[in-house]
Amino acid sequence: MYTGCVTVPLVFGAAVGLDTATIGLLINADLLVAGLITLLQALGVGRVLGVRLPVVAGATFASVTPMILIAGEYGLPAVYGSMIAAGVFGLLVAVPFARAVRFFPPLVSGTVITVIGLSLIGVAAGLIAGPDPAARDYATPSHLALAGGIVLLIVLISRFTRGLVAQLGVLLGLVGGTLVAIPMGLTDFSSVGHADWFGVTSPFHFGAPEFPAAAVISMCIVMLVIFTESTADMLAVGEMTGRPLTSGDLARGLAADGMSGILGGVMNSFPDTVFAQNVGLVGITGIRSRYVAAVAGGVLVLLGLVPKLGEIVASLPGPVIGGAGLVMFATVTAVGVNTLRKVRFEGTDNLLIVAVSIGVGMLPVAAPTIYHAFPSWFQIIAGSAITSATLTAFLLNLLFHHTGRRDGDDGPGTPEETPERKPSAVAPVTADTVSH
């Protein structure tokens, strides 16, 4: 879970060209906010916020690409302003979304998760090879070999270990890669000595928030993606703990996700979702106490109060982050494909919906300048693979399955329940299932 939390600020910071100290700040802010939202989800605030289940929150990969695009077009104040606006939007739509979750079946969520992973693989490649193709050290064999070695190490850990060690494969890959990078001269920890042992990130570090309309719309769509992920995880944990969730329970959990957008925007962090890794741990360990999750949230808060630790992580070289990120992002893609296994394709138009949604979503990834002749607001929305894929999949699902049925149309998502398709207590897979 720690790996997932720190990877998002590492990837975002490197993509927008932030220095090591600033990336360290993002890491600490991210851990702090994730811990606070975990406490909120586990303990709850009356009948207003928090699902009151043993769930753990963490930064979602769904926000990375839209935030990078917004930063490039409008700057970092717009990134965090649009995040705050999306958080307010999340609070407002939590109740109706909980009641209308049928409009986001596995057909939509699986397609979007697939595109999230595919769109981020290019980011991993940029970290491994370097940002400038004209640079002398661009894609040097030693950098590629280092990243490849990390991928191999993660594979071997997963293959030959079990339990906690296997769960920590990506984190161990980061550590191992860093140790190899030191004699290669790729590491620079000189800034770590200047970092404080304890401290809190100052609010609005990048200035007063700004709210460009296109950026706000894009981040609001990301919030709907986050809601889709969290809903699946909360339903699974509710089933495991013997507490079937009502729409009110879901709405309080989703409202906490919305609060993460507001808090993240103020504290220079990222929107959070319910992490699927913790769902798996609930099933594996059988520990169903929400107070255990609350303690985990407290640990995350403490980690977020140690700037020196964030500075160490921020100093990791690009090929190391890229090698681990390649595995994580490709895993997200595989998770999306696995989610689509719940969809019935025979005798339906679902294959066409998936195909068109992925095609539209991947256009700006395959050709980043394809929308250069359009206004900047359109480029922010359509130029994000995640935003465009989400809109396309959602609208096509409405068109084919909610605007009048044709003969033989059995609906958008899962087929009639059969023994192999019945809901189970197995943890669902979402965009943030990035380990094991």
Legacy VTK file of the C-alpha trace (Angstrom):
# vtk DataFile Version 3.0
C-alpha trace
ASCII
DATASET POLYDATA
POINTS 436 float
0.000 0.000 0.000
2.893 2.326 0.785
4.298 1.621 -2.672
1.030 2.604 -4.308
0.836 5.818 -2.309
4.370 6.984 -3.113
4.363 5.924 -6.764
1.619 8.372 -7.740
3.507 11.492 -6.575
6.769 10.098 -7.956
5.283 9.627 -11.429
3.381 12.905 -11.404
6.322 14.910 -10.078
8.726 13.486 -12.651
6.251 14.046 -15.497
5.743 17.746 -14.713
9.428 18.399 -13.999
9.373 19.055 -10.254
12.615 19.023 -8.281
13.442 16.375 -5.695
12.491 18.501 -2.697
9.067 19.280 -4.138
8.409 15.646 -5.013
9.326 14.741 -1.442
6.745 17.264 -0.291
4.097 15.607 -2.485
4.971 12.185 -1.064
4.549 13.347 2.518
1.316 15.149 1.700
-0.031 12.069 -0.051
0.720 9.773 2.887
-0.798 12.265 5.324
-4.051 12.650 3.387
-4.321 8.903 2.737
-3.967 8.289 6.466
-6.587 10.876 7.379
-9.097 9.512 4.838
-8.427 5.969 6.073
-9.247 7.110 9.602
-12.372 8.801 8.282
-13.506 5.700 6.409
-12.819 3.321 9.302
-14.196 5.395 12.178
-16.744 7.573 10.391
-18.242 10.919 11.311
-21.809 10.373 12.435
-24.170 9.699 9.549
-22.290 12.017 7.233
-18.885 10.615 6.252
-17.162 7.240 6.259
-18.335 3.720 5.473
-17.205 2.379 8.909
-15.540 -0.716 7.459
-11.943 -2.053 7.587
-10.916 -0.272 4.390
-7.729 1.656 3.631
-7.530 4.658 1.304
-4.692 5.569 -1.047
-3.871 7.703 -4.078
-5.456 6.503 -7.312
-3.678 6.181 -10.648
-6.849 7.404 -12.356
-5.919 11.000 -11.539
-2.335 10.944 -12.840
-2.794 11.541 -16.580
-5.475 14.260 -16.272
-3.370 16.059 -13.656
-0.316 15.975 -15.926
-2.340 17.465 -18.790
-3.833 20.173 -16.579
-0.394 21.072 -15.199
1.002 21.402 -18.713
-1.831 23.643 -19.892
-2.775 25.725 -16.850
-0.135 25.126 -14.162
-0.132 23.489 -10.747
-2.576 25.948 -9.100
-5.174 24.736 -11.605
-4.367 21.111 -10.796
-5.207 21.569 -7.150
-8.057 23.977 -7.762
-9.774 21.491 -10.067
-9.136 18.767 -7.467
-10.927 20.819 -4.810
-13.830 21.423 -7.203
-13.985 17.704 -7.986
-14.043 16.960 -4.255
-17.023 19.286 -3.785
-18.672 17.621 -6.783
-18.040 14.238 -5.140
-19.753 15.334 -1.944
-22.757 16.555 -3.925
-23.194 13.424 -6.067
-22.286 10.758 -3.488
-25.928 10.012 -2.648
-27.277 9.927 -6.227
-24.260 7.912 -7.411
-24.837 5.314 -4.678
-28.405 4.960 -5.930
-27.443 4.898 -9.623
-24.433 2.588 -9.490
-26.096 0.361 -12.129
-25.003 2.886 -14.760
-21.366 1.961 -14.041
-21.342 -1.838 -14.534
-18.187 -3.933 -15.147
-18.599 -3.091 -18.838
-17.778 0.549 -18.084
-15.397 0.117 -15.155
-13.390 -2.672 -16.821
-12.923 -0.631 -19.983
-11.825 2.450 -18.060
-9.394 0.517 -15.846
-7.843 -1.072 -18.941
-7.288 2.345 -20.504
-5.845 3.736 -17.249
-3.116 1.093 -17.310
-2.415 1.398 -21.028
-2.180 5.190 -20.894
0.378 5.095 -18.063
2.771 2.639 -19.711
4.110 5.506 -21.805
4.839 7.435 -18.607
6.882 4.493 -17.304
8.789 4.362 -20.595
9.615 8.051 -20.284
10.982 7.552 -16.787
13.182 4.674 -17.941
14.514 6.253 -21.122
14.541 9.890 -20.043
12.415 12.903 -20.950
14.483 14.231 -23.868
15.032 12.005 -26.944
17.779 14.373 -28.082
19.817 13.937 -24.893
23.057 11.930 -25.046
21.976 9.593 -22.248
18.487 8.968 -23.655
17.539 5.253 -23.486
21.092 4.151 -22.713
21.493 0.367 -22.487
22.524 0.596 -18.831
19.282 2.398 -17.917
17.201 -0.119 -19.836
19.098 -2.988 -18.213
18.482 -1.521 -14.746
14.750 -1.234 -15.387
14.681 -4.736 -16.869
16.486 -6.102 -13.836
13.874 -4.570 -11.541
11.072 -6.157 -13.558
12.872 -9.506 -13.359
13.380 -9.142 -9.604
9.676 -8.432 -9.055
8.758 -11.477 -11.143
11.145 -13.732 -9.202
9.882 -12.460 -5.844
6.312 -13.154 -6.907
7.217 -16.615 -8.204
9.353 -17.935 -5.368
7.989 -16.217 -2.238
4.687 -16.206 -0.409
2.708 -14.042 1.986
4.015 -10.648 3.032
7.220 -10.850 0.970
5.250 -11.535 -2.210
2.929 -8.606 -1.426
5.980 -6.342 -1.097
7.456 -7.360 -4.464
7.241 -3.900 -6.051
8.628 -2.169 -2.965
11.516 -4.659 -2.787
12.101 -4.061 -6.482
12.449 -0.333 -5.797
14.917 -0.987 -2.979
16.959 -3.476 -4.994
17.037 -1.210 -8.024
18.207 1.717 -5.925
21.059 -0.309 -4.453
22.211 -1.209 -7.974
21.809 2.393 -9.155
24.174 3.746 -6.477
27.434 2.393 -8.011
26.080 3.374 -11.451
26.130 7.015 -10.333
22.371 7.475 -10.884
21.446 8.417 -7.329
21.737 11.736 -5.552
20.682 11.815 -1.910
22.422 15.109 -1.143
19.128 16.873 -0.428
18.091 14.329 2.210
20.402 15.846 4.819
18.624 19.195 4.549
15.163 17.711 5.115
13.561 17.879 8.551
12.791 14.803 10.600
9.303 16.028 11.422
7.047 18.513 9.699
3.701 19.133 7.988
3.248 20.186 4.383
2.030 23.768 4.132
-1.395 24.213 2.509
-1.537 25.641 -1.031
2.196 25.238 -1.529
1.891 26.128 -5.234
-0.206 29.247 -4.692
-3.881 30.104 -4.625
-6.006 27.490 -6.422
-7.368 28.207 -9.887
-10.471 26.712 -11.494
-10.366 26.510 -15.315
-13.624 24.976 -16.537
-11.985 22.262 -18.645
-9.731 21.185 -15.782
-12.669 21.044 -13.383
-14.754 18.937 -15.795
-11.876 16.527 -16.346
-11.257 16.036 -12.619
-14.986 15.611 -11.932
-15.005 12.719 -14.410
-11.998 11.278 -12.581
-14.018 11.488 -9.361
-16.733 9.328 -10.965
-14.061 6.775 -11.888
-12.847 6.822 -8.273
-16.422 6.257 -7.090
-16.717 3.240 -9.373
-13.544 1.694 -7.960
-14.416 2.365 -4.330
-17.961 1.036 -4.703
-16.731 -2.384 -5.827
-14.255 -2.597 -2.965
-16.666 -1.432 -0.280
-19.319 -3.919 -1.409
-16.756 -6.735 -1.233
-15.612 -5.784 2.278
-19.218 -5.456 3.398
-19.886 -8.990 2.190
-16.761 -10.333 3.916
-17.655 -8.746 7.235
-21.264 -9.904 7.116
-22.570 -6.381 6.821
-24.362 -5.867 3.490
-24.173 -2.190 2.631
-27.160 0.041 2.078
-27.122 2.904 -0.408
-26.649 5.198 2.605
-23.523 3.311 3.680
-22.119 3.552 0.151
-22.935 7.242 -0.043
-21.017 7.968 3.188
-18.011 6.022 1.893
-18.099 7.846 -1.431
-18.441 11.182 0.338
-15.172 10.400 2.120
-13.571 9.946 -1.319
-14.932 13.360 -2.242
-13.441 14.787 0.931
-10.060 13.385 -0.168
-10.277 15.621 -3.230
-10.874 18.706 -1.112
-8.216 17.814 1.444
-5.792 16.753 -1.299
-6.293 20.035 -3.136
-5.565 22.037 -0.010
-2.589 19.927 1.132
-0.935 19.377 -2.311
-1.870 15.708 -2.435
-4.004 13.468 -4.679
-7.551 12.067 -4.699
-7.907 8.791 -2.818
-9.832 5.610 -3.479
-10.443 2.491 -1.386
-7.398 0.280 -2.024
-8.183 -3.205 -3.297
-5.020 -4.601 -1.701
-6.576 -4.189 1.727
-9.722 -5.943 0.545
-7.575 -8.958 -0.272
-5.921 -8.819 3.153
-9.308 -8.872 4.878
-10.086 -12.107 3.048
-6.647 -13.635 3.669
-6.285 -12.780 7.360
-9.921 -12.964 8.424
-9.402 -9.799 10.501
-12.551 -7.727 10.092
-12.098 -5.025 12.724
-12.342 -1.494 11.381
-10.130 -0.373 14.249
-7.210 -2.314 12.724
-7.670 -0.258 9.550
-7.817 2.880 11.697
-4.428 2.000 13.197
-3.084 1.576 9.652
-4.403 5.054 8.891
-2.558 6.373 11.930
0.672 4.761 10.680
0.236 6.482 7.300
-0.269 9.822 9.053
2.954 9.323 11.015
4.858 8.441 7.832
3.508 11.607 6.253
5.002 13.663 9.081
8.600 12.597 8.317
9.899 14.832 5.477
13.301 13.112 5.487
11.667 9.808 4.507
9.757 11.481 1.685
12.997 13.086 0.461
14.707 9.680 0.331
11.916 8.219 -1.792
11.859 11.308 -4.017
15.568 10.826 -4.751
15.028 7.481 -6.489
16.367 7.580 -10.082
13.995 7.566 -13.053
14.893 4.094 -14.411
14.168 2.593 -10.986
10.774 4.271 -10.702
10.013 3.453 -14.329
10.907 -0.223 -13.972
8.626 -0.673 -10.968
5.985 1.546 -12.543
5.970 -0.534 -15.714
4.924 -3.580 -13.703
2.321 -1.629 -11.739
0.750 0.055 -14.752
0.702 -3.101 -16.858
-0.914 -4.865 -13.908
-3.634 -2.219 -13.916
-4.286 -3.070 -17.572
-4.522 -6.760 -16.748
-6.903 -5.929 -13.896
-9.163 -4.141 -16.361
-9.136 -7.129 -18.670
-10.005 -9.375 -15.731
-12.896 -7.083 -14.817
-14.213 -7.380 -18.366
-14.408 -11.155 -17.863
-17.562 -10.450 -15.858
-19.208 -9.024 -18.974
-21.236 -11.197 -21.338
-20.256 -10.524 -24.940
-22.151 -13.249 -26.789
-25.312 -11.940 -28.394
-24.761 -8.366 -27.207
-23.165 -5.155 -28.449
-20.766 -5.066 -25.518
-17.730 -5.937 -27.627
-18.398 -2.897 -29.822
-18.775 -0.674 -26.742
-15.434 -1.837 -25.345
-13.699 -1.525 -28.723
-14.903 2.002 -29.455
-14.215 3.204 -25.901
-10.642 1.872 -25.878
-10.036 3.216 -29.378
-11.238 6.716 -28.510
-9.381 6.652 -25.212
-6.059 5.584 -26.699
-6.097 8.104 -29.574
-4.357 10.886 -27.588
-1.845 8.355 -26.269
-0.915 7.080 -29.729
-0.972 10.581 -31.241
-0.512 13.203 -28.478
-1.020 16.151 -30.866
-4.133 14.824 -32.560
-6.328 17.519 -30.987
-3.864 20.393 -31.401
-6.248 22.346 -33.662
-9.006 22.334 -31.036
-9.457 24.829 -28.175
-7.390 24.198 -25.052
-10.457 23.278 -22.987
-11.296 20.518 -25.461
-7.703 19.259 -25.447
-7.752 18.867 -21.656
-10.931 16.761 -21.736
-10.475 14.754 -24.940
-6.678 14.633 -24.615
-6.929 12.558 -21.447
-7.242 8.879 -22.284
-9.033 8.238 -18.990
-11.522 11.080 -19.378
-12.377 10.335 -22.995
-12.649 6.581 -22.425
-14.897 7.102 -19.402
-17.227 9.435 -21.269
-17.371 7.146 -24.305
-18.010 3.952 -22.328
-20.631 5.612 -20.125
-22.533 7.168 -23.042
-22.403 4.019 -25.176
-23.652 1.954 -22.244
-26.574 4.348 -21.885
-27.253 4.247 -25.622
-27.251 0.473 -25.968
-28.673 -0.596 -22.619
-30.705 2.200 -21.057
-32.514 3.942 -23.928
-34.919 1.186 -24.903
-34.008 -2.441 -25.363
-34.008 -4.443 -28.535
-35.167 -8.034 -28.733
-32.520 -10.335 -27.298
-30.714 -7.571 -25.419
-30.010 -8.890 -21.919
-28.367 -5.817 -20.471
-24.965 -4.217 -20.078
-22.880 -6.259 -17.758
-22.893 -9.530 -15.948
-24.915 -12.419 -17.303
-27.564 -14.229 -15.342
-26.043 -15.661 -12.187
-24.542 -19.050 -12.698
-22.391 -20.997 -10.213
-19.219 -19.478 -11.631
-20.648 -15.955 -11.842
-22.297 -15.522 -8.469
-20.967 -12.723 -6.261
-18.282 -13.930 -3.916
-16.162 -12.648 -1.099
-13.084 -12.638 -3.286
-11.601 -9.169 -3.421
-12.568 -7.265 -6.578
-9.836 -5.934 -8.764
-9.616 -2.246 -9.553
-7.208 0.225 -11.023
-5.203 0.297 -7.826
-4.643 -3.436 -7.470
-0.928 -3.143 -8.176
0.621 -5.949 -6.186
0.387 -9.747 -5.915
LINES 1 437
436 0 1 2 3 4 5 6 7 8 9 10 11 12 13 14 15 16 17 18 19 20 21 22 23 24 25 26 27 28 29 30 31 32 33 34 35 36 37 38 39 40 41 42 43 44 45 46 47 48 49 50 51 52 53 54 55 56 57 58 59 60 61 62 63 64 65 66 67 68 69 70 71 72 73 74 75 76 77 78 79 80 81 82 83 84 85 86 87 88 89 90 91 92 93 94 95 96 97 98 99 100 101 102 103 104 105 106 107 108 109 110 111 112 113 114 115 116 117 118 119 120 121 122 123 124 125 126 127 128 129 130 131 132 133 134 135 136 137 138 139 140 141 142 143 144 145 146 147 148 149 150 151 152 153 154 155 156 157 158 159 160 161 162 163 164 165 166 167 168 169 170 171 172 173 174 175 176 177 178 179 180 181 182 183 184 185 186 187 188 189 190 191 192 193 194 195 196 197 198 199 200 201 202 203 204 205 206 207 208 209 210 211 212 213 214 215 216 217 218 219 220 221 222 223 224 225 226 227 228 229 230 231 232 233 234 235 236 237 238 239 240 241 242 243 244 245 246 247 248 249 250 251 252 253 254 255 256 257 258 259 260 261 262 263 264 265 266 267 268 269 270 271 272 273 274 275 276 277 278 279 280 281 282 283 284 285 286 287 288 289 290 291 292 293 294 295 296 297 298 299 300 301 302 303 304 305 306 307 308 309 310 311 312 313 314 315 316 317 318 319 320 321 322 323 324 325 326 327 328 329 330 331 332 333 334 335 336 337 338 339 340 341 342 343 344 345 346 347 348 349 350 351 352 353 354 355 356 357 358 359 360 361 362 363 364 365 366 367 368 369 370 371 372 373 374 375 376 377 378 379 380 381 382 383 384 385 386 387 388 389 390 391 392 393 394 395 396 397 398 399 400 401 402 403 404 405 406 407 408 409 410 411 412 413 414 415 416 417 418 419 420 421 422 423 424 425 426 427 428 429 430 431 432 433 434 435
